[in-house]
């Protein structure tokens, strides 16, 4: 089945999913950095984080579905989950599969969280951060909209937002460590004080889904 509607739907869902994924990563980083206030509490940020993550999953599903259903360029179901199995732009579509597989692992382990060790769950959830740049690369390589200035601009904004949030998170962690190391009990090496307990662990994001702008060319369509 091939239709301009499917093509536009693939492009739209991919772009929206990229924005939602980037927002989810930003929210996860800012939540870990304790950027909350009286109105915007930590619980409110976490709840908003989960809502955005769910929307990202929904748009990802739509992006994958429309990409496979559109027969103008064949992208089979196997290529969705098996990296580099696609006959169409195998590298870039393969990166999309890698990103999807990483996020699938995050979602599955979230559903099984009560049956997993905390360290295992936390380790798998670091994959959500790794999947984001892979998804961006997928979009840059396959997205036909990347020829347009607005698409480039939107991608740059997403990358800048995530980079800024990451820098802020690292700076916040460094400031907190400096405060902890400056405590008299730590400086005097008081027995019984566990410094590791005073320094927060790296952030663990709420389960998120990923995608990026994608689509197939329609150069011959009018």
ROSE-954861 format. One line per 8 residues: for each residue x, y, z of N, C-alpha, C. Coordinates in pm, whole numbers, plus 32768, in hexadecimal, padded with zeros to 4 digits. Example, Ala and Ser with C-alpha at 12.3 -4.5 7.8 and 13.67 -1.06 7.14 Angstrom:
8527 7DC7 830C 84CE 7E3E 830C 8528 7EB6 830C; 8505 7F1F 82C4 8557 7F96 82CA 850A 8003 8313
END
This chain:
8055 7F89 8000 8000 8000 8000 8058 807C 8000; 803F 80D4 7FA1 808D 814E 7F97 8030 81C4 7F89; 8045 8229 7FDB 7FEC 829C 7FDB 8037 8316 800F; 801D 838B 7FD4 805B 8406 800A 8037 841C 809D; 7FC1 83EB 80C6 7F98 83FA 8152 7FF9 83B1 81AE; 801F 8337 8186 807E 82EC 81D8 8106 8330 81DD; 812E 8367 816E 81B0 83AD 816A 81B1 8424 81C9; 8148 8475 81BF 8140 84EA 8218 8133 84BE 82AA
80EA 8452 82C2 80DB 8421 834B 8160 83F1 8384; 81B0 83AE 8330 8234 8380 835C 828D 83F5 8381; 828D 845A 832E 82DE 84D0 8348 82B1 8518 83C7; 822C 852B 83D3 81F8 8576 8445 8211 852D 84C9; 81F2 84AB 84CB 8205 845F 8548 8298 8457 856E; 82F0 844F 850A 8380 844C 8528 83B0 84CD 8565; 8386 853F 852C 83B1 85C0 8561 837B 85D8 85ED; 82FC 85B8 8601 82C0 85CC 8686 8302 8570 86ED
831E 84F4 86C5 835F 8497 8721 83EA 84C9 8747; 8431 8505 86E9 84B6 853C 8708 84AB 85AA 8771; 844A 8601 8761 8438 866E 87C1 8412 8637 884A; 83B6 85D6 884D 8389 859D 88CC 83FA 8551 8910; 8448 8509 88C3 84B9 84C1 88FD 851E 8522 8939; 853C 858B 88F0 859B 85EE 8923 8566 8630 89A2; 84E5 8650 89A5 84A9 868B 8A1C 84AF 862A 8A91; 849A 85AA 8A76 84A1 8546 8AE0 852C 853D 8B1C
8592 853F 8AC7 861C 853B 8AF8 863A 85B8 8B4B; 860E 862B 8B1A 8625 86A9 8B63 85E1 86A3 8BEB; 8565 8676 8BF1 851D 866D 8C70 8561 860C 8CCF; 8592 859C 8C9A 85D8 853D 8CEF 8656 8578 8D2C; 86A0 85C2 8CDE 871B 8601 8D0F 86FC 866E 8D75; 8697 86BF 8D5A 8675 872B 8DB7 863A 86F5 8E38; 85ED 8689 8E2F 85B6 864C 8EA8 8626 8617 8F00; 8689 85D8 8EC2 86FB 85A5 8F0E 874B 8615 8F4C
8748 868A 8F0C 8793 86FC 8F42 8745 874A 8FAB; 86CF 8717 8FCE 867C 8752 9039 8653 87E2 9018; 8633 87FC 8F99 8605 8881 8F71 856E 888A 8F85; 8544 8896 8FFE 84B6 889F 901F 849D 8919 9075; 841D 893A 9085 83F7 89AC 90D5 8375 8992 911D; 833A 89FA 9155 82BE 89E7 919F 824B 89C3 9143; 8247 8A02 90CE 81DA 89E6 906F 81F7 896A 901D; 8270 8960 8FEC 8299 88F1 8F95 82EA 888F 8FEA
82A4 8836 9033 82E7 87DC 9090 832B 8769 9046; 837D 8721 9090 83C3 86AE 9056 8360 8645 9025; 82F3 8630 9071 828F 85CE 9048 8247 85FC 8FCA; 822F 867D 8FBF 81ED 86B1 8F47 8245 869F 8ECC; 82C7 86B9 8EDD 8324 86A7 8E6D 8329 8614 8E45; 832F 85BB 8EA8 8334 852B 8E8A 82B5 84FE 8E43; 8243 8531 8E6E 81C5 850D 8E2E 81C0 8540 8D9E; 81EC 85BB 8D8A 81F2 85F3 8D02 8254 85A3 8CAC
82C2 857A 8CE9 8326 8529 8CA5 82E8 84A7 8C71; 829B 8463 8CC3 825A 83E7 8C9B 81F4 83FF 8C2D; 81AA 846D 8C36 8146 848B 8BD0 8186 84A3 8B48; 81F3 84EF 8B48 823A 850A 8ACB 8275 8489 8A94; 82A6 8432 8AEC 82DD 83B2 8AC1 8273 835D 8A7D; 81FC 835B 8AB6 818F 830F 8A7A 816B 8344 89F0; 8166 83C7 89E4 814A 8403 8961 81B7 83DD 88FC; 8234 83DC 8929 82A1 83B6 88D0 8291 8327 889F
8265 82CF 88F8 824D 8243 88D2 81DF 823B 8868; 8175 8286 887C 8106 8283 881E 812F 82B6 8794; 8178 8323 8791 81A5 8359 8710 820E 82FE 86D0; 825F 82BC 8722 82BE 825B 86ED 8273 81EA 86A8; 820A 81B7 86EA 81BC 814B 86B0 8180 8176 862A; 814C 81EF 8626 8114 8222 85A9 817E 8231 853D; 81F5 825E 8565 8263 826F 8506 828D 81E9 84C9; 829A 8185 851E 82C2 8100 84EF 8255 80C4 8496
81D9 80CD 84C2 816A 8091 8479 815C 80CC 83ED; 815E 8150 83E3 814D 8190 8361 81C5 8177 8306; 823B 816D 8341 82B3 8151 82F2 82AC 80C7 82B2; 8279 8066 82FC 8270 7FDD 82C9 81FC 7FCF 8266; 818C 800D 8284 8117 7FFF 822D 812B 8043 81A6; 8177 80AD 81A2 818D 80F3 8124 81EC 80A0 80CD; 81BB 806F 805F 8208 8015 8009 8258 805F 7F9F; 8255 80E4 7FA0 82A2 812E 7F3C 8335 8109 7F44
8367 8100 7FBF 83EB 80C6 7FDA 83D5 8056 803F; 8408 7FE2 8021 83ED 7F6E 8077 8445 7F71 80F5; 8403 7F7B 8167 8445 7F6C 81E9 83F3 7F05 8236; 841F 7E89 8233 83D2 7E1D 8270 83D6 7E20 8308; 8382 7DCB 8342 837D 7DC5 83D4 8402 7D97 840F; 8448 7D3E 83C7 84C8 7D0E 83FB 852C 7D81 8409; 852B 7DDD 83A8 8589 7E4E 83AB 856B 7EAE 841E; 84F2 7EA7 8455 84CE 7EFE 84C4 851C 7ED9 8542
8535 7E58 8555 8574 7E29 85D0 85FF 7DEF 85BA; 861F 7DCA 853E 86A3 7D92 8520 86F8 7DFF 84DF; 875D 7E30 8523 87AE 7E9E 84ED 87EF 7E7B 8467; 87E9 7EDA 840C 882F 7ED4 838B 87FC 7E65 8330; 877E 7E3A 8345 8742 7DD3 82F0 86EF 7E10 827F; 86DF 7E91 827F 868D 7ED2 821A 86DA 7EE3 8197; 8694 7ED0 8129 86D0 7EE7 80A7 86D5 7F7A 8084; 8685 7FCA 80C9 8681 805B 80B2 86D4 80A2 811C
873D 80E6 80F2 8795 812E 814E 87B5 80DA 81C9; 87F7 8068 81B7 880A 800A 8227 884E 8046 82A1; 88AE 80A1 828C 88F2 80DC 8300 8893 8130 8352; 884E 818D 8312 87FA 81EC 835A 877D 81AB 8392; 873E 8154 8343 86CB 810A 8378 86F8 80AB 83E7; 8771 8074 83D7 87A6 801C 843E 87BC 8063 84C2; 87E6 80E1 84BC 87F5 812E 8537 876E 8142 857C; 8706 8154 852B 8681 815E 8565 865A 80DE 85AC
867E 806B 8571 8661 7FEA 85B2 86AF 7FDB 8634; 872D 8007 8633 877E 8001 86AD 873E 8054 871B; 8715 80CD 86F7 86D6 8125 8759 8655 80E8 878E; 8606 80AF 8734 8588 8070 875D 85A2 7FFA 87B9; 8605 7FA8 8799 8625 7F34 87EE 8652 7F5F 8879; 86A2 7FC8 8880 86CE 7FFA 8902 8658 8026 8957; 85FB 806D 8916 8588 809E 8962 8527 802F 8984; 8520 7FC8 892F 84CC 7F55 894F 84FF 7F10 89CD
8584 7F08 89DA 85BF 7ECE 8A53 859B 7F1F 8ACE; 8599 7FA4 8ABE 8575 7FFB 8B2E 84E4 7FE6 8B57; 848B 7FE0 8AF5 83FD 7FD0 8B12 83E1 7F48 8B53; 841D 7EDD 8B1C 8406 7E57 8B51 8438 7E4C 8BE1; 84AE 7E81 8BFC 84E2 7E7A 8C84 8491 7ED0 8CE4; 8450 7F39 8CB0 83F9 7F89 8D05 837F 7F37 8D30; 8349 7EEB 8CD2 82D6 7E97 8CF1 82FA 7E28 8D53; 8378 7DFF 8D4F 83A6 7D92 8DA7 83F8 7DC6 8E1C
83ED 7E44 8E3A 8444 7E82 8E9E 843C 7E3D 8F25; 83C4 7E13 8F4F 83B4 7DD3 8FD2 83FA 7D4C 8FDA; 841F 7D16 8F67 845F 7C92 8F64 84F5 7C9C 8F47; 852A 7D15 8F3E 85B7 7D28 8F1D 8601 7D6A 8F91; 8682 7D52 8F96 86D5 7D97 8FF8 86E0 7E2A 8FD1; 86EC 7E7F 9034 86F1 7F0F 901A 8767 7F33 8FC0; 87D9 7EF4 8FD6 884E 7F11 8F84 8839 7EE9 8EF2; 87F6 7E77 8EDD 87DB 7E4B 8E54 877D 7EAC 8E0F
8713 7ED2 8E55 86B1 7F30 8E1A 86F3 7FB5 8DFB; 8747 7FE6 8E56 8788 8067 8E41 87E9 8060 8DCB; 8831 7FF4 8DC1 8890 7FE6 8D53 884C 7FE4 8CCC; 87DE 7F9B 8CC2 8794 7F95 8C43 875B 801D 8C20; 872F 8067 8C84 86F0 80E8 8C69 8752 8153 8C3C; 87D1 813C 8C4C 8833 8198 8C12 882E 8190 8B7B; 87F6 8124 8B45 87EA 8116 8AB3 8790 8181 8A77; 8734 81B7 8AC7 86DB 821F 8A93 8729 829B 8A6C
8797 82B7 8AB5 87EB 8328 8A8F 883A 8305 8A10; 886A 8289 8A07 88B7 8262 8991 8861 8261 8914; 87E1 8243 8921 878A 8238 88AC 876D 82C0 886D; 8776 832B 88BC 8751 83AF 8886 87AF 83DC 8815; 8835 83DD 8825 8889 8407 87B5 887E 83A9 873D; 8866 8328 8757 8855 82CA 86E8 87D7 82ED 8699; 876D 8312 86E1 86F1 8339 869E 8703 83BA 864E; 874E 8418 8684 8769 8494 863A 87B5 8476 85BA
8818 841E 85C2 8865 83F8 854B 880B 83B4 84E5; 87B1 8361 8514 8750 831E 84BB 86FE 8385 846F; 86CE 83E8 84B6 867E 844F 8476 86CB 84A2 8412; 8747 84C2 8434 8799 8512 83D9 87B6 84C7 8358; 87C1 8442 8362 87E3 83F4 82EC 876D 83CB 8297; 86F7 83BD 82D2 8683 838C 8287 8618 83F7 8271; 8618 845D 82C4 85AB 84BF 82BE 85B4 8517 8241; 8551 850C 81EC 854E 8561 8174 853A 85F3 8198
8501 860E 820C 84EB 8699 8235 856D 86E0 8259; 85D8 8694 826A 8657 86D1 828F 868E 872B 8221; 8652 8727 81AC 8678 8783 8142 8641 8810 815D; 85E2 8819 81B7 85A3 8899 81D4 85E5 88DB 824D; 85ED 8960 824A 862C 89AA 82B7 85E2 8998 833B; 855C 8991 8335 8510 8986 83B2 852D 8902 83F9; 8542 8897 83AC 855F 8815 83E9 85EA 8816 8429; 864B 8851 83E4 86D0 885F 841D 86CB 88B4 849C
8680 8920 8496 8675 8977 850A 8638 8930 8581; 85CF 88E1 8569 858D 8898 85D5 85EC 8830 8612; 8638 87EE 85BC 8698 878B 85EE 8704 87CE 8641; 8736 8840 8613 879C 8889 865D 8767 88B4 86E6; 86EB 88E1 86EA 86AE 8909 8769 86A7 8892 87C9; 867F 881E 8796 8676 87A7 87EA 86FF 877F 8821; 8763 8780 87C9 87EA 875B 87F3 881F 87C0 885A; 8808 8840 8840 8837 88A7 889D 87F3 889B 8925
8771 887B 8924 8728 886D 89A2 875E 87FA 89F5; 8775 8789 89B6 87A9 8715 89FE 8837 8730 8A2E; 8889 876C 89D8 8912 878C 89FF 8915 87EE 8A74; 88BE 8852 8A6F 88B8 88B2 8ADD 888C 8872 8B5E; 8828 881A 8B59 87F9 87D6 8BD1 8866 877A 8C08; 88B3 8739 8BB0 891E 86E1 8BDE 898B 8731 8C24; 89B0 87A2 8BEB 8A16 87F7 8C2A 89E6 8829 8CB2; 8968 8852 8CB8 892F 8881 8D37 8930 8812 8D9F
890C 8798 8D74 890A 8726 8DD0 8996 8709 8E06; 89FA 8709 8DAD 8A83 86EF 8DD8 8AB5 875C 8E37; 8A94 87DA 8E18 8ABD 8848 8E6E 8A79 883F 8EF6; 89FA 881A 8EF6 89B2 880B 8F74 89EF 879C 8FC9; 8A12 872D 8F87 8A51 86BF 8FD0 8AD8 86E7 900A; 8B25 8735 8FBC 8BA7 8762 8FEC 8B98 87BF 9065; 8B33 8819 905E 8B1D 8874 90CF 8AF3 8827 914C; 8A9F 87C3 9139 8A71 8775 91AC 8AE6 8727 91EA
8B3A 86EE 9196 8BAF 86A6 91CB 8C0C 8704 9218; 8C1B 877D 91E2 8C71 87DE 9226 8C37 8802 92AF; 8BB2 8811 92B7 8B73 8830 9339 8B85 87BD 939A; 8B74 8742 9367 8B83 86CD 93BE 8C12 86C1 93F0; 8C72 86CF 9396 8CFE 86C3 93BE 8D2A 8735 941A; 8CDC 87A2 941A 8CFD 8812 9471 8CC1 8807 94FC; 8C6E 87A0 9513 8C32 878E 9597 8C9E 876D 95FE; 8C93 87A6 9676 8CF8 878A 96DD 8D0A 86F6 96FA
8C9B 86AD 96FB 8CA4 861E 971A 8CF4 85D3 96B0; 8CE9 8600 9635 8D34 85BF 95C8 8DC6 85E9 95CD; 8DDE 866B 95E3 8E67 869C 95E6 8EB7 8661 9659; 8E72 8649 96C8 8EB7 8610 973C 8EB7 8578 973A; 8E7A 853F 96D0 8E72 84AD 96C1 8E36 846D 973E; 8DC3 84A4 9768 8D7F 846F 97DE 8D58 83DE 97C6; 8D78 8383 9823 8D54 82F7 9813 8CBC 82E6 9802; 8C95 828E 97A9 8C07 8273 9796 8BC6 82C5 9729
8C0D 8328 96F2 8BD4 837B 9688 8BF5 833B 9602; 8B90 8315 95BA 8BA0 82D8 9536 8B8F 8345 94CC; 8BFE 8370 948F 8BF8 83DD 942E 8BA5 83B6 93B5; 8BAC 8338 938D 8B61 830C 9317 8ACB 831E 9329; 8A9C 8311 93A4 8A0D 8324 93BD 89E4 83B7 93B4; 8A43 840F 93C5 8A25 849E 93C0 8A28 84D5 9333; 8A6D 8490 92DA 8A77 84BC 9250 8A12 846F 91FD; 89B9 84B4 91B5 8950 846F 916B 8987 841D 90F8
893D 83B3 90D8 8960 8361 9065 8938 83AA 8FE6; 8970 8380 8F75 8948 83BD 8EF6 88B3 83A9 8EDF; 8876 8400 8E8E 87E7 83F8 8E79 87BE 837A 8E30; 874C 8344 8E55 8711 82D3 8E0E 868E 8302 8DD2; 8682 8304 8D50 860B 833C 8D11 8592 82E3 8D1D; 851D 8323 8D16 84A0 82D9 8D0B 849F 8297 8C83; 8466 821F 8C75 8465 81DB 8BF4 8431 8236 8B86; 8479 823B 8B18 8451 828E 8AA8 845C 8240 8A28
8420 8275 89C0 8429 8235 893E 846C 8294 88DD; 849A 825F 8871 84EA 82B1 8819 84C5 82A1 8788; 84DD 8308 8743 84D3 830A 86B3 8513 838A 8688; 8512 83A4 860B 854A 841F 85D8 850C 8439 8553; 851F 84B1 851D 84DF 84CF 849F 8508 846B 8436; 84A9 8435 83F2 84C8 83D2 838D 8460 83D5 8321; 8473 8385 82BF 8414 837F 8252 845C 834F 81D6; 8415 8345 816B 844F 8317 80EF 8434 837E 8086
8488 8385 8021 847D 83EF 7FBE 8401 83E2 7F68; 83CF 8454 7F40 835E 8459 7EE7 837F 84BA 7E75; 83F5 84B1 7E42 8422 8512 7DE0 83CF 850E 7D61; 8390 849B 7D47 8345 848D 7CCA 82B0 84A2 7CDD; 828B 84C3 7D57 81FD 84DA 7D71 81DE 856D 7D68; 8164 858C 7D45 813B 8617 7D36 80C7 8633 7D95
END
